[in-house]
Amino acid sequence: MRRTVTILMIGVGLTLTVVSYFFWATPWCATSVSCSNPRVPWTAALVVLGILIAFSAAIFYTVYKGRE
């Protein structure tokens, strides 16, 4: 169970980070002022949350020992 939860946490964290950065952040253009505004206003918080989830997987793997 420990390995499964750790892999899921890493997967969810990386997916949230990649989707937030590439699809919800600033559009890929550099010609107008509207290109500087993100599509979703809280995209930066979602990127940080994804990174925190992925890194907390290591903490979970270390702390949770399972049933003995």
PQR file of N, CA, C, O and H, with PARSE charges and radii, in Angstrom:
ATOM      1  N   MET A   1       0.823  -1.185   0.000 -0.4000 1.5000
ATOM      2  CA  MET A   1       0.000   0.000   0.000 -0.0000 2.0000
ATOM      3  C   MET A   1       0.870   1.253   0.000  0.5500 1.7000
ATOM      4  O   MET A   1       0.517   2.256  -0.620 -0.5500 1.4000
ATOM      5  N   ARG A   2       1.996   1.198   0.687 -0.4000 1.5000
ATOM      6  CA  ARG A   2       2.867   2.365   0.783 -0.0000 2.0000
ATOM      7  C   ARG A   2       3.378   2.765  -0.599  0.5500 1.7000
ATOM      8  O   ARG A   2       3.409   3.949  -0.935 -0.5500 1.4000
ATOM      9  H   ARG A   2       2.283   0.384   1.191  0.4000 1.0000
ATOM     10  N   ARG A   3       3.773   1.793  -1.385 -0.4000 1.5000
ATOM     11  CA  ARG A   3       4.284   2.084  -2.724 -0.0000 2.0000
ATOM     12  C   ARG A   3       3.182   2.637  -3.624  0.5500 1.7000
ATOM     13  O   ARG A   3       3.424   3.559  -4.402 -0.5500 1.4000
ATOM     14  H   ARG A   3       3.748   0.831  -1.112  0.4000 1.0000
ATOM     15  N   THR A   4       1.988   2.087  -3.527 -0.4000 1.5000
ATOM     16  CA  THR A   4       0.868   2.524  -4.356 -0.0000 2.0000
ATOM     17  C   THR A   4       0.493   3.973  -4.059  0.5500 1.7000
ATOM     18  O   THR A   4       0.314   4.773  -4.978 -0.5500 1.4000
ATOM     19  H   THR A   4       1.791   1.337  -2.895  0.4000 1.0000
ATOM     20  N   VAL A   5       0.375   4.306  -2.788 -0.4000 1.5000
ATOM     21  CA  VAL A   5       0.021   5.676  -2.411 -0.0000 2.0000
ATOM     22  C   VAL A   5       1.127   6.643  -2.826  0.5500 1.7000
ATOM     23  O   VAL A   5       0.841   7.749  -3.284 -0.5500 1.4000
ATOM     24  H   VAL A   5       0.521   3.656  -2.041  0.4000 1.0000
ATOM     25  N   THR A   6       2.364   6.242  -2.673 -0.4000 1.5000
ATOM     26  CA  THR A   6       3.479   7.110  -3.064 -0.0000 2.0000
ATOM     27  C   THR A   6       3.474   7.369  -4.566  0.5500 1.7000
ATOM     28  O   THR A   6       3.656   8.507  -4.999 -0.5500 1.4000
ATOM     29  H   THR A   6       2.596   5.344  -2.301  0.4000 1.0000
ATOM     30  N   ILE A   7       3.269   6.333  -5.354 -0.4000 1.5000
ATOM     31  CA  ILE A   7       3.221   6.505  -6.815 -0.0000 2.0000
ATOM     32  C   ILE A   7       2.026   7.360  -7.216  0.5500 1.7000
ATOM     33  O   ILE A   7       2.140   8.190  -8.118 -0.5500 1.4000
ATOM     34  H   ILE A   7       3.120   5.409  -5.002  0.4000 1.0000
ATOM     35  N   LEU A   8       0.890   7.174  -6.567 -0.4000 1.5000
ATOM     36  CA  LEU A   8      -0.282   8.000  -6.852 -0.0000 2.0000
ATOM     37  C   LEU A   8      -0.034   9.460  -6.499  0.5500 1.7000
ATOM     38  O   LEU A   8      -0.423  10.353  -7.252 -0.5500 1.4000
ATOM     39  H   LEU A   8       0.797   6.500  -5.834  0.4000 1.0000
ATOM     40  N   MET A   9       0.604   9.711  -5.373 -0.4000 1.5000
ATOM     41  CA  MET A   9       0.894  11.094  -4.977 -0.0000 2.0000
ATOM     42  C   MET A   9       1.842  11.760  -5.975  0.5500 1.7000
ATOM     43  O   MET A   9       1.644  12.919  -6.342 -0.5500 1.4000
ATOM     44  H   MET A   9       0.920   8.986  -4.761  0.4000 1.0000
ATOM     45  N   ILE A  10       2.857  11.040  -6.409 -0.4000 1.5000
ATOM     46  CA  ILE A  10       3.778  11.598  -7.395 -0.0000 2.0000
ATOM     47  C   ILE A  10       3.051  11.855  -8.712  0.5500 1.7000
ATOM     48  O   ILE A  10       3.239  12.901  -9.335 -0.5500 1.4000
ATOM     49  H   ILE A  10       3.018  10.099  -6.111  0.4000 1.0000
ATOM     50  N   GLY A  11       2.229  10.909  -9.131 -0.4000 1.5000
ATOM     51  CA  GLY A  11       1.479  11.076 -10.375 -0.0000 2.0000
ATOM     52  C   GLY A  11       0.517  12.247 -10.343  0.5500 1.7000
ATOM     53  O   GLY A  11       0.446  13.030 -11.290 -0.5500 1.4000
ATOM     54  H   GLY A  11       2.077  10.060  -8.625  0.4000 1.0000
ATOM     55  N   VAL A  12      -0.231  12.366  -9.241 -0.4000 1.5000
ATOM     56  CA  VAL A  12      -1.179  13.479  -9.104 -0.0000 2.0000
ATOM     57  C   VAL A  12      -0.440  14.811  -9.054  0.5500 1.7000
ATOM     58  O   VAL A  12      -0.854  15.782  -9.688 -0.5500 1.4000
ATOM     59  H   VAL A  12      -0.173  11.730  -8.472  0.4000 1.0000
ATOM     60  N   GLY A  13       0.653  14.853  -8.300 -0.4000 1.5000
ATOM     61  CA  GLY A  13       1.412  16.098  -8.194 -0.0000 2.0000
ATOM     62  C   GLY A  13       2.017  16.538  -9.508  0.5500 1.7000
ATOM     63  O   GLY A  13       1.930  17.711  -9.870 -0.5500 1.4000
ATOM     64  H   GLY A  13       0.990  14.064  -7.786  0.4000 1.0000
ATOM     65  N   LEU A  14       2.631  15.610 -10.231 -0.4000 1.5000
ATOM     66  CA  LEU A  14       3.229  15.965 -11.518 -0.0000 2.0000
ATOM     67  C   LEU A  14       2.171  16.314 -12.554  0.5500 1.7000
ATOM     68  O   LEU A  14       2.362  17.237 -13.347 -0.5500 1.4000
ATOM     69  H   LEU A  14       2.702  14.657  -9.937  0.4000 1.0000
ATOM     70  N   THR A  15       1.063  15.588 -12.557 -0.4000 1.5000
ATOM     71  CA  THR A  15      -0.017  15.903 -13.492 -0.0000 2.0000
ATOM     72  C   THR A  15      -0.594  17.281 -13.226  0.5500 1.7000
ATOM     73  O   THR A  15      -0.816  18.055 -14.158 -0.5500 1.4000
ATOM     74  H   THR A  15       0.908  14.839 -11.913  0.4000 1.0000
ATOM     75  N   LEU A  16      -0.838  17.595 -11.960 -0.4000 1.5000
ATOM     76  CA  LEU A  16      -1.367  18.915 -11.617 -0.0000 2.0000
ATOM     77  C   LEU A  16      -0.385  20.015 -12.003  0.5500 1.7000
ATOM     78  O   LEU A  16      -0.798  21.064 -12.498 -0.5500 1.4000
ATOM     79  H   LEU A  16      -0.658  16.967 -11.203  0.4000 1.0000
ATOM     80  N   THR A  17       0.895  19.792 -11.785 -0.4000 1.5000
ATOM     81  CA  THR A  17       1.903  20.786 -12.137 -0.0000 2.0000
ATOM     82  C   THR A  17       1.963  20.994 -13.646  0.5500 1.7000
ATOM     83  O   THR A  17       1.963  22.133 -14.113 -0.5500 1.4000
ATOM     84  H   THR A  17       1.230  18.940 -11.382  0.4000 1.0000
ATOM     85  N   VAL A  18       2.013  19.922 -14.399 -0.4000 1.5000
ATOM     86  CA  VAL A  18       2.131  20.042 -15.861 -0.0000 2.0000
ATOM     87  C   VAL A  18       0.875  20.661 -16.470  0.5500 1.7000
ATOM     88  O   VAL A  18       0.971  21.543 -17.323 -0.5500 1.4000
ATOM     89  H   VAL A  18       2.013  18.997 -14.019  0.4000 1.0000
ATOM     90  N   VAL A  19      -0.291  20.211 -16.045 -0.4000 1.5000
ATOM     91  CA  VAL A  19      -1.536  20.762 -16.580 -0.0000 2.0000
ATOM     92  C   VAL A  19      -1.672  22.236 -16.210  0.5500 1.7000
ATOM     93  O   VAL A  19      -2.073  23.049 -17.044 -0.5500 1.4000
ATOM     94  H   VAL A  19      -0.369  19.494 -15.352  0.4000 1.0000
ATOM     95  N   SER A  20      -1.346  22.584 -14.986 -0.4000 1.5000
ATOM     96  CA  SER A  20      -1.439  23.981 -14.566 -0.0000 2.0000
ATOM     97  C   SER A  20      -0.490  24.863 -15.360  0.5500 1.7000
ATOM     98  O   SER A  20      -0.854  25.961 -15.780 -0.5500 1.4000
ATOM     99  H   SER A  20      -1.021  21.924 -14.309  0.4000 1.0000
ATOM    100  N   TYR A  21       0.718  24.380 -15.561 -0.4000 1.5000
ATOM    101  CA  TYR A  21       1.725  25.204 -16.227 -0.0000 2.0000
ATOM    102  C   TYR A  21       1.451  25.341 -17.727  0.5500 1.7000
ATOM    103  O   TYR A  21       1.511  26.445 -18.269 -0.5500 1.4000
ATOM    104  H   TYR A  21       1.013  23.487 -15.219  0.4000 1.0000
ATOM    105  N   PHE A  22       1.155  24.237 -18.390 -0.4000 1.5000
ATOM    106  CA  PHE A  22       1.040  24.282 -19.843 -0.0000 2.0000
ATOM    107  C   PHE A  22      -0.344  24.650 -20.363  0.5500 1.7000
ATOM    108  O   PHE A  22      -0.450  25.210 -21.455 -0.5500 1.4000
ATOM    109  H   PHE A  22       1.107  23.341 -17.950  0.4000 1.0000
ATOM    110  N   PHE A  23      -1.406  24.354 -19.620 -0.4000 1.5000
ATOM    111  CA  PHE A  23      -2.744  24.595 -20.143 -0.0000 2.0000
ATOM    112  C   PHE A  23      -3.486  25.746 -19.471  0.5500 1.7000
ATOM    113  O   PHE A  23      -4.320  26.388 -20.110 -0.5500 1.4000
ATOM    114  H   PHE A  23      -1.320  23.899 -18.733  0.4000 1.0000
ATOM    115  N   TRP A  24      -3.202  26.023 -18.197 -0.4000 1.5000
ATOM    116  CA  TRP A  24      -3.934  27.071 -17.501 -0.0000 2.0000
ATOM    117  C   TRP A  24      -3.132  28.340 -17.288  0.5500 1.7000
ATOM    118  O   TRP A  24      -3.688  29.353 -16.864 -0.5500 1.4000
ATOM    119  H   TRP A  24      -2.524  25.502 -17.679  0.4000 1.0000
ATOM    120  N   ALA A  25      -1.853  28.310 -17.570 -0.4000 1.5000
ATOM    121  CA  ALA A  25      -1.012  29.496 -17.369 -0.0000 2.0000
ATOM    122  C   ALA A  25      -1.129  30.418 -18.581  0.5500 1.7000
ATOM    123  O   ALA A  25      -2.083  30.333 -19.354 -0.5500 1.4000
ATOM    124  H   ALA A  25      -1.401  27.487 -17.915  0.4000 1.0000
ATOM    125  N   THR A  26      -0.172  31.271 -18.724 -0.4000 1.5000
ATOM    126  CA  THR A  26      -0.177  32.253 -19.793 -0.0000 2.0000
ATOM    127  C   THR A  26      -0.177  31.587 -21.160  0.5500 1.7000
ATOM    128  O   THR A  26       0.554  30.619 -21.372 -0.5500 1.4000
ATOM    129  H   THR A  26       0.603  31.340 -18.095  0.4000 1.0000
ATOM    130  N   PRO A  27      -0.974  32.083 -22.081 -0.5600 1.5000
ATOM    131  CA  PRO A  27      -0.974  31.533 -23.442  0.2800 2.0000
ATOM    132  C   PRO A  27       0.394  31.698 -24.108  0.5500 1.7000
ATOM    133  O   PRO A  27       1.176  32.572 -23.734 -0.5500 1.4000
ATOM    134  N   TRP A  28       0.669  30.850 -25.092 -0.4000 1.5000
ATOM    135  CA  TRP A  28       1.966  30.865 -25.774 -0.0000 2.0000
ATOM    136  C   TRP A  28       1.966  31.900 -26.894  0.5500 1.7000
ATOM    137  O   TRP A  28       1.901  31.550 -28.073 -0.5500 1.4000
ATOM    138  H   TRP A  28       0.034  30.140 -25.395  0.4000 1.0000
ATOM    139  N   CYS A  29       2.038  33.164 -26.522 -0.4000 1.5000
ATOM    140  CA  CYS A  29       2.179  34.231 -27.503 -0.0000 2.0000
ATOM    141  C   CYS A  29       2.937  35.377 -26.834  0.5500 1.7000
ATOM    142  O   CYS A  29       2.985  35.469 -25.608 -0.5500 1.4000
ATOM    143  H   CYS A  29       2.091  33.448 -25.564  0.4000 1.0000
ATOM    144  N   ALA A  30       3.512  36.224 -27.630 -0.4000 1.5000
ATOM    145  CA  ALA A  30       4.314  37.311 -27.061 -0.0000 2.0000
ATOM    146  C   ALA A  30       4.074  38.628 -27.795  0.5500 1.7000
ATOM    147  O   ALA A  30       4.957  39.484 -27.844 -0.5500 1.4000
ATOM    148  H   ALA A  30       3.473  36.149 -28.626  0.4000 1.0000
ATOM    149  N   THR A  31       2.898  38.788 -28.358 -0.4000 1.5000
ATOM    150  CA  THR A  31       2.683  39.957 -29.193 -0.0000 2.0000
ATOM    151  C   THR A  31       1.705  40.968 -28.610  0.5500 1.7000
ATOM    152  O   THR A  31       1.623  42.087 -29.117 -0.5500 1.4000
ATOM    153  H   THR A  31       2.181  38.092 -28.319  0.4000 1.0000
ATOM    154  N   SER A  32       0.964  40.619 -27.571 -0.4000 1.5000
ATOM    155  CA  SER A  32      -0.013  41.562 -27.041 -0.0000 2.0000
ATOM    156  C   SER A  32      -0.020  41.526 -25.514  0.5500 1.7000
ATOM    157  O   SER A  32       0.556  40.639 -24.884 -0.5500 1.4000
ATOM    158  H   SER A  32       1.031  39.710 -27.160  0.4000 1.0000
ATOM    159  N   VAL A  33      -0.689  42.514 -24.952 -0.4000 1.5000
ATOM    160  CA  VAL A  33      -0.771  42.621 -23.490 -0.0000 2.0000
ATOM    161  C   VAL A  33      -1.615  41.485 -22.911  0.5500 1.7000
ATOM    162  O   VAL A  33      -1.371  41.056 -21.783 -0.5500 1.4000
ATOM    163  H   VAL A  33      -1.157  43.234 -25.464  0.4000 1.0000
ATOM    164  N   SER A  34      -2.586  40.998 -23.648 -0.4000 1.5000
ATOM    165  CA  SER A  34      -3.448  39.925 -23.143 -0.0000 2.0000
ATOM    166  C   SER A  34      -2.679  38.617 -22.947  0.5500 1.7000
ATOM    167  O   SER A  34      -3.150  37.728 -22.237 -0.5500 1.4000
ATOM    168  H   SER A  34      -2.785  41.346 -24.564  0.4000 1.0000
ATOM    169  N   CYS A  35      -1.514  38.490 -23.561 -0.4000 1.5000
ATOM    170  CA  CYS A  35      -0.710  37.282 -23.399 -0.0000 2.0000
ATOM    171  C   CYS A  35      -0.035  37.216 -22.035  0.5500 1.7000
ATOM    172  O   CYS A  35       0.446  36.153 -21.642 -0.5500 1.4000
ATOM    173  H   CYS A  35      -1.131  39.212 -24.137  0.4000 1.0000
ATOM    174  N   SER A  36       0.010  38.312 -21.314 -0.4000 1.5000
ATOM    175  CA  SER A  36       0.679  38.315 -20.017 -0.0000 2.0000
ATOM    176  C   SER A  36      -0.247  37.897 -18.880  0.5500 1.7000
ATOM    177  O   SER A  36       0.222  37.696 -17.759 -0.5500 1.4000
ATOM    178  H   SER A  36      -0.381  39.175 -21.633  0.4000 1.0000
ATOM    179  N   ASN A  37      -1.522  37.763 -19.130 -0.4000 1.5000
ATOM    180  CA  ASN A  37      -2.480  37.367 -18.103 -0.0000 2.0000
ATOM    181  C   ASN A  37      -2.750  35.865 -18.191  0.5500 1.7000
ATOM    182  O   ASN A  37      -3.010  35.353 -19.280 -0.5500 1.4000
ATOM    183  H   ASN A  37      -1.902  37.926 -20.040  0.4000 1.0000
ATOM    184  N   PRO A  38      -2.693  35.146 -17.055 -0.5600 1.5000
ATOM    185  CA  PRO A  38      -2.976  33.701 -17.100  0.2800 2.0000
ATOM    186  C   PRO A  38      -4.456  33.438 -17.388  0.5500 1.7000
ATOM    187  O   PRO A  38      -5.314  34.277 -17.112 -0.5500 1.4000
ATOM    188  N   ARG A  39      -4.735  32.269 -17.943 -0.4000 1.5000
ATOM    189  CA  ARG A  39      -6.124  31.893 -18.225 -0.0000 2.0000
ATOM    190  C   ARG A  39      -6.904  31.653 -16.937  0.5500 1.7000
ATOM    191  O   ARG A  39      -8.077  32.011 -16.841 -0.5500 1.4000
ATOM    192  H   ARG A  39      -4.038  31.587 -18.167  0.4000 1.0000
ATOM    193  N   VAL A  40      -6.256  31.052 -15.954 -0.4000 1.5000
ATOM    194  CA  VAL A  40      -6.854  30.804 -14.640 -0.0000 2.0000
ATOM    195  C   VAL A  40      -6.055  31.631 -13.633  0.5500 1.7000
ATOM    196  O   VAL A  40      -4.835  31.485 -13.556 -0.5500 1.4000
ATOM    197  H   VAL A  40      -5.302  30.761 -16.032  0.4000 1.0000
ATOM    198  N   PRO A  41      -6.716  32.497 -12.860 -0.5600 1.5000
ATOM    199  CA  PRO A  41      -5.970  33.413 -11.982  0.2800 2.0000
ATOM    200  C   PRO A  41      -5.116  32.734 -10.913  0.5500 1.7000
ATOM    201  O   PRO A  41      -4.088  33.293 -10.530 -0.5500 1.4000
ATOM    202  N   TRP A  42      -5.483  31.583 -10.426 -0.4000 1.5000
ATOM    203  CA  TRP A  42      -4.756  30.927  -9.339 -0.0000 2.0000
ATOM    204  C   TRP A  42      -3.841  29.815  -9.852  0.5500 1.7000
ATOM    205  O   TRP A  42      -3.550  28.870  -9.118 -0.5500 1.4000
ATOM    206  H   TRP A  42      -6.317  31.128 -10.737  0.4000 1.0000
ATOM    207  N   THR A  43      -3.392  29.916 -11.085 -0.4000 1.5000
ATOM    208  CA  THR A  43      -2.538  28.892 -11.674 -0.0000 2.0000
ATOM    209  C   THR A  43      -1.233  28.713 -10.914  0.5500 1.7000
ATOM    210  O   THR A  43      -0.769  27.585 -10.744 -0.5500 1.4000
ATOM    211  H   THR A  43      -3.629  30.683 -11.680  0.4000 1.0000
ATOM    212  N   ALA A  44      -0.640  29.793 -10.461 -0.4000 1.5000
ATOM    213  CA  ALA A  44       0.628  29.690  -9.726 -0.0000 2.0000
ATOM    214  C   ALA A  44       0.448  28.874  -8.445  0.5500 1.7000
ATOM    215  O   ALA A  44       1.326  28.090  -8.082 -0.5500 1.4000
ATOM    216  H   ALA A  44      -1.017  30.709 -10.600  0.4000 1.0000
ATOM    217  N   ALA A  45      -0.662  29.050  -7.772 -0.4000 1.5000
ATOM    218  CA  ALA A  45      -0.923  28.283  -6.554 -0.0000 2.0000
ATOM    219  C   ALA A  45      -1.099  26.793  -6.880  0.5500 1.7000
ATOM    220  O   ALA A  45      -0.690  25.939  -6.093 -0.5500 1.4000
ATOM    221  H   ALA A  45      -1.375  29.687  -8.066  0.4000 1.0000
ATOM    222  N   LEU A  46      -1.697  26.481  -8.019 -0.4000 1.5000
ATOM    223  CA  LEU A  46      -1.861  25.080  -8.399 -0.0000 2.0000
ATOM    224  C   LEU A  46      -0.535  24.435  -8.761  0.5500 1.7000
ATOM    225  O   LEU A  46      -0.324  23.258  -8.469 -0.5500 1.4000
ATOM    226  H   LEU A  46      -2.029  27.175  -8.658  0.4000 1.0000
ATOM    227  N   VAL A  47       0.359  25.179  -9.387 -0.4000 1.5000
ATOM    228  CA  VAL A  47       1.690  24.648  -9.692 -0.0000 2.0000
ATOM    229  C   VAL A  47       2.428  24.328  -8.395  0.5500 1.7000
ATOM    230  O   VAL A  47       3.021  23.258  -8.257 -0.5500 1.4000
ATOM    231  H   VAL A  47       0.188  26.135  -9.625  0.4000 1.0000
ATOM    232  N   VAL A  48       2.389  25.256  -7.453 -0.4000 1.5000
ATOM    233  CA  VAL A  48       3.049  25.036  -6.159 -0.0000 2.0000
ATOM    234  C   VAL A  48       2.412  23.868  -5.423  0.5500 1.7000
ATOM    235  O   VAL A  48       3.121  23.061  -4.821 -0.5500 1.4000
ATOM    236  H   VAL A  48       1.907  26.125  -7.565  0.4000 1.0000
ATOM    237  N   LEU A  49       1.092  23.762  -5.459 -0.4000 1.5000
ATOM    238  CA  LEU A  49       0.406  22.647  -4.806 -0.0000 2.0000
ATOM    239  C   LEU A  49       0.815  21.306  -5.418  0.5500 1.7000
ATOM    240  O   LEU A  49       1.016  20.330  -4.695 -0.5500 1.4000
ATOM    241  H   LEU A  49       0.516  24.417  -5.948  0.4000 1.0000
ATOM    242  N   GLY A  50       0.938  21.257  -6.731 -0.4000 1.5000
ATOM    243  CA  GLY A  50       1.377  20.032  -7.387 -0.0000 2.0000
ATOM    244  C   GLY A  50       2.780  19.631  -6.971  0.5500 1.7000
ATOM    245  O   GLY A  50       3.050  18.451  -6.751 -0.5500 1.4000
ATOM    246  H   GLY A  50       0.776  22.050  -7.318  0.4000 1.0000
ATOM    247  N   ILE A  51       3.667  20.599  -6.863 -0.4000 1.5000
ATOM    248  CA  ILE A  51       5.034  20.314  -6.423 -0.0000 2.0000
ATOM    249  C   ILE A  51       5.037  19.840  -4.970  0.5500 1.7000
ATOM    250  O   ILE A  51       5.766  18.910  -4.626 -0.5500 1.4000
ATOM    251  H   ILE A  51       3.447  21.558  -7.043  0.4000 1.0000
ATOM    252  N   LEU A  52       4.235  20.467  -4.122 -0.4000 1.5000
ATOM    253  CA  LEU A  52       4.153  20.043  -2.722 -0.0000 2.0000
ATOM    254  C   LEU A  52       3.621  18.623  -2.588  0.5500 1.7000
ATOM    255  O   LEU A  52       4.114  17.853  -1.764 -0.5500 1.4000
ATOM    256  H   LEU A  52       3.643  21.223  -4.401  0.4000 1.0000
ATOM    257  N   ILE A  53       2.628  18.272  -3.382 -0.4000 1.5000
ATOM    258  CA  ILE A  53       2.085  16.914  -3.329 -0.0000 2.0000
ATOM    259  C   ILE A  53       3.141  15.902  -3.757  0.5500 1.7000
ATOM    260  O   ILE A  53       3.300  14.856  -3.128 -0.5500 1.4000
ATOM    261  H   ILE A  53       2.227  18.898  -4.051  0.4000 1.0000
ATOM    262  N   ALA A  54       3.864  16.222  -4.834 -0.4000 1.5000
ATOM    263  CA  ALA A  54       4.887  15.294  -5.324 -0.0000 2.0000
ATOM    264  C   ALA A  54       6.014  15.125  -4.302  0.5500 1.7000
ATOM    265  O   ALA A  54       6.472  14.005  -4.074 -0.5500 1.4000
ATOM    266  H   ALA A  54       3.735  17.073  -5.345  0.4000 1.0000
ATOM    267  N   PHE A  55       6.461  16.208  -3.690 -0.4000 1.5000
ATOM    268  CA  PHE A  55       7.545  16.104  -2.709 -0.0000 2.0000
ATOM    269  C   PHE A  55       7.081  15.488  -1.390  0.5500 1.7000
ATOM    270  O   PHE A  55       7.870  14.848  -0.696 -0.5500 1.4000
ATOM    271  H   PHE A  55       6.089  17.118  -3.875  0.4000 1.0000
ATOM    272  N   SER A  56       5.808  15.674  -1.041 -0.4000 1.5000
ATOM    273  CA  SER A  56       5.315  15.076   0.199 -0.0000 2.0000
ATOM    274  C   SER A  56       5.169  13.555   0.070  0.5500 1.7000
ATOM    275  O   SER A  56       5.002  12.864   1.075 -0.5500 1.4000
ATOM    276  H   SER A  56       5.166  16.193  -1.606  0.4000 1.0000
ATOM    277  N   ALA A  57       5.229  13.039  -1.143 -0.4000 1.5000
ATOM    278  CA  ALA A  57       5.209  11.589  -1.327 -0.0000 2.0000
ATOM    279  C   ALA A  57       6.427  10.949  -0.669  0.5500 1.7000
ATOM    280  O   ALA A  57       6.327   9.851  -0.122 -0.5500 1.4000
ATOM    281  H   ALA A  57       5.365  13.601  -1.960  0.4000 1.0000
ATOM    282  N   ALA A  58       7.562  11.615  -0.715 -0.4000 1.5000
ATOM    283  CA  ALA A  58       8.760  11.089  -0.058 -0.0000 2.0000
ATOM    284  C   ALA A  58       8.587  11.068   1.460  0.5500 1.7000
ATOM    285  O   ALA A  58       9.037  10.137   2.128 -0.5500 1.4000
ATOM    286  H   ALA A  58       7.643  12.507  -1.160  0.4000 1.0000
ATOM    287  N   ILE A  59       7.945  12.078   1.991 -0.4000 1.5000
ATOM    288  CA  ILE A  59       7.685  12.118   3.435 -0.0000 2.0000
ATOM    289  C   ILE A  59       6.734  10.996   3.816  0.5500 1.7000
ATOM    290  O   ILE A  59       6.948  10.308   4.814 -0.5500 1.4000
ATOM    291  H   ILE A  59       7.580  12.834   1.449  0.4000 1.0000
ATOM    292  N   PHE A  60       5.687  10.810   3.028 -0.4000 1.5000
ATOM    293  CA  PHE A  60       4.738   9.729   3.312 -0.0000 2.0000
ATOM    294  C   PHE A  60       5.439   8.374   3.263  0.5500 1.7000
ATOM    295  O   PHE A  60       5.227   7.534   4.138 -0.5500 1.4000
ATOM    296  H   PHE A  60       5.512  11.369   2.218  0.4000 1.0000
ATOM    297  N   TYR A  61       6.253   8.162   2.268 -0.4000 1.5000
ATOM    298  CA  TYR A  61       6.939   6.875   2.109 -0.0000 2.0000
ATOM    299  C   TYR A  61       7.865   6.605   3.287  0.5500 1.7000
ATOM    300  O   TYR A  61       8.012   5.458   3.709 -0.5500 1.4000
ATOM    301  H   TYR A  61       6.425   8.844   1.558  0.4000 1.0000
ATOM    302  N   THR A  62       8.483   7.636   3.816 -0.4000 1.5000
ATOM    303  CA  THR A  62       9.402   7.472   4.939 -0.0000 2.0000
ATOM    304  C   THR A  62       8.661   7.264   6.254  0.5500 1.7000
ATOM    305  O   THR A  62       9.067   6.437   7.071 -0.5500 1.4000
ATOM    306  H   THR A  62       8.364   8.568   3.473  0.4000 1.0000
ATOM    307  N   VAL A  63       7.590   7.999   6.463 -0.4000 1.5000
ATOM    308  CA  VAL A  63       6.899   7.982   7.757 -0.0000 2.0000
ATOM    309  C   VAL A  63       5.964   6.787   7.891  0.5500 1.7000
ATOM    310  O   VAL A  63       5.921   6.159   8.950 -0.5500 1.4000
ATOM    311  H   VAL A  63       7.261   8.671   5.800  0.4000 1.0000
ATOM    312  N   TYR A  64       5.225   6.464   6.855 -0.4000 1.5000
ATOM    313  CA  TYR A  64       4.239   5.387   6.936 -0.0000 2.0000
ATOM    314  C   TYR A  64       4.926   4.027   6.794  0.5500 1.7000
ATOM    315  O   TYR A  64       5.549   3.742   5.772 -0.5500 1.4000
ATOM    316  H   TYR A  64       5.260   6.973   5.995  0.4000 1.0000
ATOM    317  N   LYS A  65       4.810   3.226   7.790 -0.4000 1.5000
ATOM    318  CA  LYS A  65       5.468   1.916   7.789 -0.0000 2.0000
ATOM    319  C   LYS A  65       4.496   0.783   7.462  0.5500 1.7000
ATOM    320  O   LYS A  65       4.940  -0.331   7.180 -0.5500 1.4000
ATOM    321  H   LYS A  65       4.303   3.458   8.620  0.4000 1.0000
ATOM    322  N   GLY A  66       3.221   1.023   7.488 -0.4000 1.5000
ATOM    323  CA  GLY A  66       2.248  -0.031   7.197 -0.0000 2.0000
ATOM    324  C   GLY A  66       1.947  -0.876   8.420  0.5500 1.7000
ATOM    325  O   GLY A  66       2.413  -0.594   9.524 -0.5500 1.4000
ATOM    326  H   GLY A  66       2.860   1.927   7.717  0.4000 1.0000
ATOM    327  N   ARG A  67       1.171  -1.901   8.204 -0.4000 1.5000
ATOM    328  CA  ARG A  67       0.818  -2.806   9.302 -0.0000 2.0000
ATOM    329  C   ARG A  67       1.948  -3.770   9.561  0.5500 1.7000
ATOM    330  O   ARG A  67       2.599  -4.259   8.638 -0.5500 1.4000
ATOM    331  H   ARG A  67       0.792  -2.131   7.307  0.4000 1.0000
ATOM    332  N   GLU A  68       2.166  -4.031  10.820 -0.4000 1.5000
ATOM    333  CA  GLU A  68       3.238  -4.966  11.174 -0.0000 2.0000
ATOM    334  C   GLU A  68       2.720  -6.207  11.833  0.5500 1.7000
ATOM    335  O   GLU A  68       3.501  -7.089  12.190 -0.5500 1.4000
ATOM    336  H   GLU A  68       1.637  -3.633  11.569  0.4000 1.0000
TER
END
